[in-house]
């Protein structure tokens, strides 16, 4: 029987199991561990890790795996791997419909397409490796190797590179979804909410491409050695906002030149990009939307 979604102002009993109202990618259900009253008027902020709890009015929920019962069975059901390739229109254009949905059809001799959660996944040979976390603390860098049947992936890369030369799908998001065959839409026990936590990675680079296969290396969202935090450069006294833009927010009729001297004409109004320029417009003690870091370079 499918697990019911959480409901407000409801009396639950210890042992009851619910799921989040909105679709989540954590692969978790929530089991009532204590009940002294009804649930709250608003849905709780559900935990993201197994074993964590949340208080919901008079009910306490503990996060549990949605697939534990099935994989712990002496005769577990076949595990199905599904893959979603999500493209960014600003990077990859709009030529290809996103997301692109695939499954490898390795388990239970699934020869055709698969429908899960009302999405149709096309069968193609895919080998995904390296998703396991190790005790060393390093974030996995999985590899995704896709069959280049009829040059399908080559044509996909061609369309991407016509929009963004040399991109090769870099920056595209890959989601790996794992569930059991019994929960696919075609089964009598279908349930799109029962699955492992969704693995979400980005394509970092194309490793190889030939007539047979194309391989990609994936990285986690935080595993980006060439990125900087914060994204903006730390500049001490030079506002980075465009004058009178939404970030700047100045819309007054007091005009100043780049040296902070008062002028009478809007045509002579030029921001000096300094903290003093901001104070002239917003007041010495006003809230300053200064787009820089005044204390940068002043600490040892």
Secondary structure, 3 states (H helix, E strand, C coil): CCCCECCCCCECCCCCEEECCCCCCCCEEEEEEEECCECCCCCCCCCCCCCCEEEECCEEEEEEECCHHHHCCCCCCCEEEEEEEECCHHHHCCCCCCCEEEECCCCCCCCCCEEECCEEEEECCEEEECCCCCCCCCCCCCEEEEECHHHHHHHHHHHHHHHCCCCCCCCCEEEEEEEEHHHCCCCCCCCCCCCCCCEEEEEEEEEEECCCEEEEEEECCCCCCCCCCCCCCCCCCCCCCCCCCCCCCCCCCCEECCCCCEECCHHHCCCCCCHHHHHHHHCCCCCCCCCCCCCCCCCC
